[in-house]
């Protein structure tokens, strides 16, 4: 027998989405739809706003009132879950990160290919 498709207790997964330049964290719970034979989102909850540079989640008032265990804690969004960490731990991790040289690489492949096609077809002579 397979896993139950509907959880008795509210089982929520977290994900992020971007709207108008801000990143938000949202919790959702899926249910199996026997008619369409696929899962669908049965319930959604707004969790809060995510600071993308540090990963810190600022929880919304309604979410905090429903989940008082998070009150007064500093939470970060990592691996699709809320994790309690101190700002010092996060700053140490940010300081350890080495900037990647790949961030500054610009690809000229497509431009070079266009120039070669234009040269070989004689378009540059016109």
NORTAPE-V709377 format. One record per residue. N is the residue number from 1. RES is the residue in one small letter. PSI is psi in whole degrees, -180 to 180 (999 if undefined). Layout:
BEGIN
N;RES;PSI / N;RES;PSI
END
This chain:
BEGIN
1;x;139 / 2;x;-180 / 3;x;149 / 4;x;141 / 5;x;-22 / 6;x;130 / 7;x;141 / 8;x;-43 / 9;x;153 / 10;x;108 / 11;x;112 / 12;x;143 / 13;x;151 / 14;x;146 / 15;x;168 / 16;x;157 / 17;x;155 / 18;x;130 / 19;x;125 / 20;x;41 / 21;x;-3 / 22;x;146 / 23;x;129 / 24;x;151 / 25;x;134 / 26;x;143 / 27;x;141 / 28;x;158 / 29;x;129 / 30;x;154 / 31;x;150 / 32;x;131 / 33;x;107 / 34;x;-26 / 35;x;-47 / 36;x;-10 / 37;x;49 / 38;x;163 / 39;x;156 / 40;x;159 / 41;x;120 / 42;x;-33 / 43;x;140 / 44;x;147 / 45;x;135 / 46;x;126 / 47;x;-52 / 48;x;-168 / 49;x;142 / 50;x;130 / 51;x;110 / 52;x;-23 / 53;x;-39 / 54;x;-22 / 55;x;7 / 56;x;136 / 57;x;124 / 58;x;111 / 59;x;147 / 60;x;160 / 61;x;-43 / 62;x;-42 / 63;x;-40 / 64;x;-36 / 65;x;-31 / 66;x;-24 / 67;x;77 / 68;x;-12 / 69;x;-17 / 70;x;-4 / 71;x;128 / 72;x;4 / 73;x;150 / 74;x;114 / 75;x;145 / 76;x;148 / 77;x;110 / 78;x;134 / 79;x;44 / 80;x;37 / 81;x;161 / 82;x;127 / 83;x;135 / 84;x;123 / 85;x;158 / 86;x;153 / 87;x;-30 / 88;x;-41 / 89;x;-42 / 90;x;-42 / 91;x;-39 / 92;x;-42 / 93;x;-40 / 94;x;-36 / 95;x;-30 / 96;x;-23 / 97;x;136 / 98;x;129 / 99;x;134 / 100;x;134 / 101;x;-17 / 102;x;-18 / 103;x;-26 / 104;x;-2 / 105;x;132 / 106;x;133 / 107;x;127 / 108;x;8 / 109;x;-47 / 110;x;-40 / 111;x;-43 / 112;x;-39 / 113;x;-41 / 114;x;-42 / 115;x;-41 / 116;x;-42 / 117;x;-43 / 118;x;-39 / 119;x;-47 / 120;x;-29 / 121;x;-11 / 122;x;11 / 123;x;-31 / 124;x;-25 / 125;x;-27 / 126;x;999
END
